[in-house]
Every structure is written in structure tokens, then in C-alpha cells.
Amino acid sequence: MRKITIAIDGYSSTGKSTIAKQLAKALGYIYVDTGAMYRAVTLFAMRSEFIGTESSNIEALVKLLPKINLKFVYNETVGFAEMYLNNENVEKEIRTLEVSRNVSQIATIEEVRYKLVEMQKKMGQEKGIVMDGRDIGTVVFPEAELKLFMTASAEKRATRRYKELLDKGDDVTFEEVLKNVEQRDYIDSHREFSPLKLADDAIEFDNSDMGLEEQFERILGYAQRVI
Ligand code: C5P
């Protein structure tokens, strides 16, 4: 069986990572969550107080980019790779609403995108990879054999995300989560560098009214047809 590259892009909280993980497992592929990388850089910026759109904050962060070391380390107990920022496991911390509030602004910075896209391209050199994000099918792997673009209504997405955050014990309201999802989509789709958009050759996949099992079966079917 030949190895291919699978790019999964789409709006926030469309369940991209859940499907991508399942797919990678079924095919014996590597899974890479690029959102975790943007989140880790954001956490670094928050800790250094380089948050905000002032150019001084952006310049300070860009200067420190070479000092930001990111790596994924596989955790056998949970069955997926966790994000490490300068050798510290930040998997939990990068998933908070606080980081979600700042990440899209950090992801507009050209130098940040350049650094992360270079890393992502290297990870996919051997193919046999499922990568999810916002610009995977358009910028990171424009030659990917299978590209999916996930969508769902903002309410459905916010409901899923709200449940996840409550389960983790975060103190948030549904309105806060909905607002964050809508704001991130807006910034992600309107930014200057590699905005979120449907690649010409991507399959648009609306999962508003679809359970996980049905989604997985359909998407695995698409992959099997290409492989
Ligand atoms: O995928 P996730 O929702 O965790 O991503 C967090 C944020 O990181 C997105 O809202 C987007 O601003 C940014 N991102 C990006 N490009 C990617 C992946 C994520 O700009 N490839």
C-alpha cells in the first residue's frame, strides 16, 4: 500500500483532531496537530507578556522565536503525542480558553507561521501522515493526495467545545466559548498570511448532523480510495 499525505483543515472545533487521530491510528500513520504548535508559541508569548497587537510585542516575540523549542512526545498511556515547549509538557495548559483567546492573533504573525510551516513540512517528508490545521492543504502540503475541509454550524461547534472544557473542569460559559469560536474563525479566515480557505481540490465535509462513527467511516473510505 502506498503512503499518502492527508491534510485536514477547517473551522475551529469541527472535530478535526478527533477524526485525524482515528484515521492515523487506522492507517498506521503519524498524526500531527498543528494547532498545538500555534498554541504553544502563544503560551510562550503570554508568559513573556508579549500579547497584544502593538508592534513592540510582535518584534519582541519574533526576536525570541529561535529560543522556542517545540516537540511532540508520544505518551503511551493516553495514546497520542503531547506538546512540549522548551522541554516542559504544556499539553494541558495550551488547551485553556485563555490560550484560545490569544492564539489567532499570534497565528497572524508571518515569522511565526514561517517557523512552524518549515517544521511541519519536515515532519511530512516521508508521507504516511495525517496533519490537521488551517493551511495544511493550501500551504504546508499543497500536493497532499487527500484534503478535507471540515465545517459545522458555529453553535454546534461551540456546544462541543463547551462540553469539553466543562469536562476538564474549566469555569466557562457557553456564550464565552461561542464568542471565541466565532472570533477565531473570523481572524483565521481574514488574516494576510495563509488564511483559512478551502483548497480547490479539497472535499468539503459538513459534520453538523453527523456522529463520530459515520464521519470516520466516510473519511476512511475517501482515504482508501486514494491509497
Ligand atoms: O486547531 P486549533 O483550534 O487548536 O488551533 C488554534 C489556532 O491556531 C487556530 O484558531 C488558528 O488561529 C491557529 N492555527 C493556524 N494554522 C494552523 C493551525 C492552527 O493558524 N495550521
Residues whose N, C-alpha, C, O or C-beta is under 5 A from the ligand:
A	BS01	C5P	S12 T34 G35 A36 Y38 V103 S104 A107 D132 G133 R134 D135 R184 D188
